[in-house]
C-alpha cells in the first residue's frame, strides 16, 4: 500500500488566529483515527494547499499538550491568494487555477474531505470550494462571534475574558485618578465582545457598531455620574463603532490588506471627550492580546466538539456544510448560509435592555437605567429616565443639594449627613 492509498481527512486553520484552534485540530485527529482515517495538516491556511503544497501527517501522539495551547500548530494567514472576502458581504471569485490546484491536492493525498477552520472570509473560500466539488466541511472560528447560523464561535469567550480582565484593571487606575478610561476592543462590524465584556467588567458606557450615539448623550451620562460623586468612568468601544457623523475609523491600509483594518476610534473618542469635558481621558486599544493566550474552558469544549463533529460530517459525506452550535445541540448548515449576513447585536435585545437597566449607557439618548435607589432598595416613585435631561434624578425626600460649579454639573440631592444616598451603578 502506498503512502496515500489510505483515505485521509485534511485540516487547515485560516484567517486570524485565536484561542482554541489547536483544540479543533486535536478533535479532528482523534475523531478521524477512531474512524480509520489518517489526517493531513496543511500549513498556513489555504496557502498550504497549492504551489507548493505544505503539509504534514498528524497523529494522536503529536497532540499531547496542545489542548490548552493558544495559536495554531499549523500556522494561519488572512492574506495571500485565497482572499475571497474584501468587506462585509463582498465576495471576490478565486482564480480557477487555484481551485484546480486544490482539487489536484485532494486527489494526490486521497482526501476523503477537507476541514476548513476559519471565519467569514475563510467560509467564503470554502463556499467556492464546495461549488466546484471539493469535499469541504467548515468549522466556524472567530473572536468576533459574527458568523450567522451558530450561536457561538470558539475564540469569542477567551477574547471576552481578556477584555473583561483589562476592564477590571482599568477600574483601579481610573478610580485612583478620577479619569475617563476608554477601552477599544475588537469585533469588526459586530459588537459582541464590547457588549459582553462591558457588562461582565462593569463598564459605564458601551458603544457598538449596531447603535448610533451622540457626544451629547455620552457627556451627559458622565456628568451625572460625576455629580453623583462617581469621579471615574469606564467606556468600552468596539473597533467598528462609527462616530456620530457616521464616519468609520480605520488604520492606514497596506497594499497586502484586502479588508479594511478597523481601529483608532478609542483614541479619537479620547480626544473628543477631552474637548467637551474638563476631565482627564485616556484610551487603550487591547488589540491582539484578545487573540492570544490560553483558551478558556468553554472555548476548549466548543472547539473540541466542532472538530469531532466536522469529522462526522466528512464521514457521512455531508460536504458543503458548516458545523454549528445552537445550545444544547451541535448541528450543521450550508456554508453559504453562514456568510449570507453577519450575526450582529440586536439593539432591542433583552441583553441590551438589561444592560440599560443596570445603568449602562449606549450613548444613544435612550433610558440608561436608574442610577439611584433609596437605601432600603425600593424604587422612588416617579423616577424618570436620566437620558437627555440635565435634571438630577429623584431621591429620598430628606436631602440637601450639592453641585459642582466647576464642572457645570446639575445639582444632586444628598442626605443631611453629606453622604450621597444612592445605589452605586455598574462600574462605579
C-alpha positions in Angstrom: 0.0 0.0 0.0 1.4 3.4 -1.0 1.6 6.3 1.4 -1.6 7.9 0.1 -3.8 4.8 -0.6 -5.4 5.1 2.9 -8.0 7.8 2.9 -7.2 10.8 5.0 -9.0 13.9 6.2 -7.3 17.2 5.6 -7.4 20.1 8.1 -6.3 23.7 7.9 -6.6 26.8 10.1 -7.2 30.0 8.2 -7.7 33.7 8.9 -6.7 35.4 12.1 -5.5 33.2 15.0 -7.5 32.8 18.2 -7.6 30.6 21.3 -9.0 27.1 20.5 -7.5 26.4 17.1 -5.3 23.6 18.5 -8.3 22.1 20.3 -10.1 21.8 16.9 -7.0 20.1 15.3 -6.9 17.7 18.2 -10.6 16.9 17.9 -10.2 16.3 14.1 -7.2 14.0 14.7 -8.9 12.0 17.5 -12.2 11.6 15.6 -10.5 10.7 12.4 -8.3 8.0 13.8 -11.3 6.3 15.5 -13.0 6.0 12.1 -9.9 4.7 10.4 -8.7 7.8 8.6 -5.3 9.4 8.5 -5.0 13.1 9.0 -3.1 15.6 6.9 -2.5 19.1 8.3 -2.0 21.8 5.7 0.2 24.7 6.8 -0.5 28.4 6.7 -4.2 28.1 5.9 -5.3 27.7 2.3 -1.8 28.7 1.1 -0.5 25.3 2.1 -2.9 23.6 -0.4 -1.2 24.6 -3.6 2.0 25.6 -5.3 3.8 24.5 -3.3 1.9 22.1 -1.1 3.0 22.4 2.5 1.6 19.7 4.8 2.5 17.1 7.3 0.8 14.0 8.8 -0.9 14.4 12.2 -1.4 11.7 14.7 -2.7 11.4 18.3 0.8 11.0 19.8 1.6 14.5 18.5 -1.4 16.1 20.0 -0.3 15.9 23.7 -0.2 19.3 25.3 -1.9 21.3 22.6 -5.4 21.4 24.0 -4.5 24.3 26.3 -2.1 25.9 23.9 -3.0 29.1 22.1 -2.4 29.8 18.4 -2.2 27.0 15.9 0.5 24.4 15.3 -0.4 24.5 11.6 0.0 28.3 11.2 -2.6 30.6 9.7 -2.8 33.6 7.4 -5.5 36.1 6.5 -3.7 37.3 3.4 -2.5 35.9 0.1 -4.1 34.3 -2.9 -7.2 32.9 -1.2 -8.7 36.2 0.0 -12.4 35.8 -1.1 -14.0 38.5 1.1 -12.8 42.1 1.0 -15.6 43.6 3.1 -18.9 42.9 4.6 -20.8 40.6 2.1 -18.3 41.5 -0.6 -17.2 38.3 -2.5 -14.2 38.0 -4.8 -14.0 34.9 -7.0 -10.9 32.8 -6.7 -8.7 32.2 -9.7 -9.7 29.0 -11.5 -6.2 27.7 -11.4 -6.2 27.8 -7.6 -9.4 25.8 -7.4 -7.9 23.3 -9.9 -4.8 23.1 -7.8 -6.8 22.3 -4.6 -8.6 19.6 -6.5 -5.3 18.1 -7.5 -4.0 18.2 -3.9 -7.2 16.4 -2.7 -6.6 13.6 -5.2 -2.8 13.4 -4.5 -3.4 12.9 -0.8 -6.5 10.8 -1.2 -8.6 13.1 0.9 -12.0 11.9 2.0 -12.7 15.5 2.9 -11.1 18.8 3.9 -11.9 20.5 7.2 -11.5 24.3 6.9 -11.4 26.2 10.2 -12.0 29.9 9.9 -14.2 33.0 10.0 -16.4 34.6 7.4 -13.6 35.2 4.9 -12.5 31.5 5.2 -16.0 30.3 4.8 -16.3 32.4 1.7 -13.4 30.4 0.3 -14.8 27.1 1.5 -18.1 28.0 -0.3 -16.3 28.3 -3.6 -14.5 25.0 -2.9 -17.9 23.4 -2.5 -19.2 24.9 -5.7 -16.6 23.1 -7.7 -17.0 19.8 -5.9 -14.1 19.9 -3.4 -15.3 17.9 -0.4 -15.1 20.6 2.2 -16.6 21.0 5.7 -16.4 24.3 7.6 -15.7 24.9 11.3 -16.6 28.4 12.5 -13.8 30.3 14.2 -13.7 34.0 15.1 -13.3 36.0 18.2 -15.9 38.4 16.7 -18.7 35.9 17.1 -20.2 37.3 13.9 -20.9 34.2 11.9 -24.6 33.6 11.5 -26.2 30.2 11.9 -24.2 29.4 15.0 -24.9 30.8 18.5 -21.2 30.9 19.4 -17.8 30.6 17.7 -14.8 29.5 19.6 -12.3 32.2 20.4 -15.0 34.6 21.4 -15.3 33.5 25.1 -11.5 33.8 25.5 -11.5 37.2 23.9 -14.3 38.4 26.2 -12.3 37.1 29.2 -9.3 39.0 28.1 -11.2 42.2 27.6 -13.0 41.8 31.0 -9.7 41.4 32.7 -8.5 44.6 31.1 -11.6 46.4 32.3 -11.0 45.2 35.8 -7.5 46.7 35.7 -8.7 49.9 34.2 -11.2 50.4 37.0 -8.5 50.7 39.6 -6.4 53.2 37.7 -9.4 55.2 36.6 -10.6 55.4 40.2 -7.2 56.5 41.5 -7.1 59.5 39.2 -10.8 60.2 38.6 -10.3 59.7 34.9 -12.4 58.6 32.0 -10.8 55.4 30.7 -11.6 54.2 27.2 -11.0 50.6 26.1 -11.2 49.8 22.4 -11.9 46.1 21.7 -12.0 44.0 18.5 -15.1 42.7 16.8 -15.1 44.3 13.4 -18.7 45.2 12.5 -20.2 43.3 15.4 -20.3 44.5 19.0 -20.4 41.2 20.8 -17.0 41.5 22.6 -17.7 45.0 23.7 -21.2 44.1 24.9 -20.3 41.0 26.8 -17.1 42.3 28.2 -18.6 45.7 29.1 -21.4 44.0 31.1 -19.0 41.5 32.7 -16.5 44.1 33.6 -18.9 46.7 34.9 -18.4 49.4 32.2 -20.4 52.6 32.4 -20.7 53.2 28.7 -20.7 50.7 25.8 -20.5 51.9 22.2 -21.4 49.4 19.5 -21.3 49.3 15.7 -25.0 48.4 15.7 -26.1 51.5 17.5 -25.8 55.2 16.8 -24.7 57.5 19.6 -24.0 61.2 20.3 -21.4 63.1 22.2 -24.2 65.0 23.9 -25.7 61.8 25.4 -22.3 60.4 26.3 -21.1 63.5 28.0 -24.5 63.9 29.8 -24.2 60.4 31.3 -20.6 61.1 32.5 -21.6 64.4 34.0 -24.4 62.8 36.0 -22.0 60.2 37.3 -19.6 62.9 38.3 -22.4 64.8 40.1 -23.3 61.7 42.0 -19.7 61.5 43.3 -18.6 58.9 40.9 -15.5 60.6 39.6 -14.3 57.9 37.2 -16.0 56.3 34.2 -15.2 53.3 32.0 -16.1 53.4 28.3 -15.9 50.3 26.2 -16.0 50.9 22.5 -16.0 48.3 19.7 -13.5 49.0 16.9 -16.2 49.0 14.3 -18.4 51.6 16.1 -18.9 54.7 13.9 -18.6 58.3 15.0 -21.8 60.3 15.4 -21.1 61.7 11.9 -21.2 58.1 10.5 -17.5 58.0 9.9 -15.7 54.7 10.3 -12.3 54.9 11.8 -9.7 52.8 10.1 -5.9 52.2 10.3 -3.7 53.0 7.4 -4.3 50.4 4.7 -1.4 48.4 3.4 -1.1 47.1 -0.1 -1.4 43.5 1.1 -4.6 44.1 3.1 -7.7 43.0 1.3 -10.0 44.0 4.1 -10.2 47.4 5.7 -8.3 47.4 9.0 -10.6 48.9 11.7 -9.1 50.7 14.7 -8.4 54.0 16.3 -11.9 55.0 17.5 -10.7 54.8 21.1 -8.0 57.4 20.6 -10.4 59.6 18.6 -13.0 59.4 21.3 -10.5 60.3 23.9 -9.5 63.5 22.1 -13.2 64.5 21.5 -14.2 63.9 25.1 -11.3 65.8 26.4 -12.6 68.8 24.3 -16.0 68.5 25.8 -15.4 67.6 29.4 -12.8 69.1 31.8 -11.7 65.6 32.8 -8.6 63.6 32.1 -9.3 61.0 29.5 -7.1 58.1 28.5 -7.6 55.4 25.9 -6.2 51.8 25.5 -6.6 49.6 22.5 -6.5 46.0 23.6 -5.6 44.7 20.1 -4.1 41.3 19.5 -4.0 40.4 23.2 -7.6 39.3 22.6 -6.3 36.7 20.1 -3.5 35.3 22.2 -3.1 33.1 25.2 -4.7 30.0 26.7 -8.2 29.2 25.5 -11.0 29.3 28.1 -12.6 26.1 29.3 -15.7 26.9 27.1 -13.6 27.5 24.0 -11.7 24.2 24.6 -15.0 22.4 24.9 -16.6 24.1 21.9 -13.5 23.7 19.6 -13.1 20.0 20.5 -16.7 19.3 19.8 -16.5 21.3 16.5 -13.5 19.2 15.4 -15.2 15.9 16.3 -18.5 16.9 14.6 -16.6 18.0 11.5 -15.1 14.6 11.1 -18.6 13.0 11.3 -19.8 15.3 8.5 -16.9 14.2 6.4 -17.5 10.5 7.2 -21.2 11.0 6.2 -20.1 12.9 3.0 -22.2 15.9 4.1 -19.9 18.3 2.2 -20.5 22.0 1.8 -21.7 22.1 5.4 -20.5 24.1 8.4 -20.7 22.8 11.9 -23.0 24.8 14.2 -23.8 25.1 17.8 -27.3 26.0 19.0 -27.3 25.2 22.7 -27.5 22.5 23.7 -27.2 20.7 20.3 -24.5 20.7 17.7 -25.6 20.5 14.1 -24.7 21.9 10.7 -25.9 24.3 8.0 -24.9 25.0 4.4 -21.7 27.1 4.4 -23.5 29.6 2.1 -26.0 30.4 4.9 -23.2 31.2 7.4 -21.8 34.0 5.3 -25.1 35.4 3.8 -25.2 38.0 6.6 -23.3 38.8 9.7 -24.5 37.9 13.2 -24.8 41.3 14.9 -26.1 42.6 18.2 -29.8 43.4 18.2 -30.2 46.8 19.8 -33.6 45.8 21.0 -32.5 42.5 22.6 -33.1 41.6 26.2 -29.3 41.7 26.9 -29.1 45.3 25.8 -32.3 46.2 27.7 -30.9 44.5 30.9 -27.7 46.5 30.5 -29.7 49.7 30.3 -31.5 48.7 33.5 -28.1 48.3 35.2 -27.3 51.9 34.4 -25.1 51.3 31.4 -25.4 54.0 28.7 -25.1 53.2 25.0 -24.7 56.8 24.2 -27.9 56.9 22.2 -30.1 59.0 24.4 -32.3 56.0 25.4 -33.1 55.1 29.0 -29.8 54.2 30.6 -31.4 52.7 33.7 -32.0 54.2 37.1 -28.7 55.1 38.7 -30.1 55.8 42.1 -32.1 53.9 44.6 -33.1 54.6 48.2 -31.1 52.7 50.8 -34.0 50.4 51.5 -33.7 49.0 48.0 -37.2 50.3 46.9 -37.6 52.4 43.8 -38.5 56.0 44.3 -42.0 56.6 42.9 -41.9 58.7 39.7 -38.2 58.2 38.9 -37.5 59.3 35.3 -35.0 58.3 32.7 -31.7 60.1 33.0 -31.1 60.2 29.3 -31.5 63.5 27.5 -32.1 65.6 30.6 -29.9 67.8 32.7 -32.1 67.4 35.9 -30.9 65.4 38.8 -32.8 62.2 39.4 -35.4 62.0 42.2 -34.0 60.8 45.5 -35.2 60.3 49.1 -37.0 63.5 50.3 -34.7 64.1 53.3 -31.9 65.6 51.2 -29.9 68.8 50.8 -28.4 69.9 47.5 -24.9 69.7 46.2 -23.5 70.9 42.9 -20.1 71.1 41.3 -20.0 74.6 39.6 -16.5 74.0 38.2 -17.9 71.1 36.1 -21.1 72.9 35.1 -22.9 69.9 36.6 -26.5 69.6 37.7 -27.2 69.7 41.4 -27.8 66.4 43.1 -29.5 65.5 46.2 -27.6 64.2 49.2 -28.7 63.1 52.7 -28.2 65.6 55.5 -25.2 63.5 56.6 -23.5 64.7 53.5 -23.1 61.2 52.1 -24.8 60.6 48.7 -27.8 58.3 49.0 -27.7 56.1 46.0 -27.3 52.6 44.6 -23.9 52.5 43.1 -24.3 52.0 39.3 -22.4 49.3 37.4 -18.8 50.2 37.1 -19.0 52.8 39.9 
